[in-house]
């Protein structure tokens, strides 16, 4: 699980928070409700998840319940295995 969270965190930092302090992005940082991910960024994240982890994210799984924090995203990825 830690490897998954690390990959997700790295992607978010590189794509959506370039130059930000990595320590500021914690497991409890709200990504969607905090305004880090908008609809376009969410699509980019889903594409990354599908390609990196070889999974299929369903349309209903792009909601805040599944993608609002790094642990939420990691749980979604692991639910696909």
N, C-alpha and C positions, 0 to 999 in steps of 0.2 A: 504493500500500500504506500509506503514512504517513497518508493521509486516513482510511482504514479503521481503522487502529489508534487514531487520535485519537478517532474516533466511539465505538469500543468502550470506550476508556479513560474517556471522559467519561460514558458510560452507567453503567459500573461504579462510578465515583466518586459519581455523583449518586444511584444507586439503592441501593448496598450499602455505601458508605463515606462517607456525608455528613460533612463537617467534617474529614475526614482530609487530610493534606498530599498533594497530587497527586504530588509528587516521590517519595513512598514507594511508589507503584504503578509498578513498572518492568516492562520486558519479561520479566524473569525471575521476577517475583512469582508464586508458585503460587496459583491461584485456588480450585481444587477441593481439592487436597491440602493447601493452606494454610488451609482452612476459611472462606474468603471466600464461596464459592458452595456452598450446600447444594442439595438437590434442587429446592426451590421456587424459589430464586434462579436455578438453571440453567434452569428452564422459562421464567422471566421473561426471561433473557438470550436464549434461543432465539427467543422471541416477538419481542423487539426486533430480532434479526438478520434474521428472516424479513420483518418489516415494513419495516425501514430499507433493507435491501439487496435486497429482492424475490427472496429465495431460499427454497428448501425444505430444511430440515435433517432428515435422516433419523434415525430412532430410534437407530441405532448410533453416530451422530455426536454424541450428547449425552454420550459417555463422556469420561473424563479425557484420553485420547489426543488429543482434538480441542479441548477447552475449558479446559485447565489454565493456559495463559498467554495474554497478549494476542496474541503472534505466532501461537500455535496457532489462535486464533479467527480472526485475519485470514487465515491460510492456508486455513482451512475456507471462509471467505466467498469468497476468490478462486478456490478450486477449483470454485466453482459457476458461474463465468462462462465 
